Structure formats: structure tokens, C-alpha cells
Amino acid sequence: MLLTREAPLTLAHLRNMTAATEMGAILMPPVPPFYLPHATVTDIARQIAARAVDLLAVAPPVAAAWGGSG
């Protein structure tokens, strides 16, 4: 699993990410979950980390899920 930088991405970044994906890697940009209420930057970082661990499926999911209607 690779947590990639947000932006800007160069052609070299895109080629490397494509190659990694072709080899089976999971790419996950660490984007803050703006749909969930967070009080601190630490809360945001914990949510991103929880989503990454959930993608690995090594334990039951722990990341907060969006419960909106839209």
C-alpha cells in the first residue's frame, strides 16, 4: 500500500504509480475526510490512518464511515 502525495503529480509520479498498481499495490491518497466532523488535525490523521489499515483487512474495520443521505 502506498499513501501518495496529493498534488501536484508529475509524469514520473504517475508512471511510478501505474507501475506499482500493475504489480498489485494499492494506492491511497491521504485525503482528509471532510464529510466527518473533526476537532483537531490529529483526528484527521487518525481517520486517514484507520482507513489505510482498514484497506489492509488485517482486523475488523475501525475507520468512521459516512452516514449522510447524499
Buried (B, 14 or more C-beta within 10 A) or exposed (E): EBBBEEEEEEEEEEEBBEEBEEEEEEEBEBEBBEEBEBEEEEBBEBBBBBBBBBEEEEEEEEBBEEEEEE
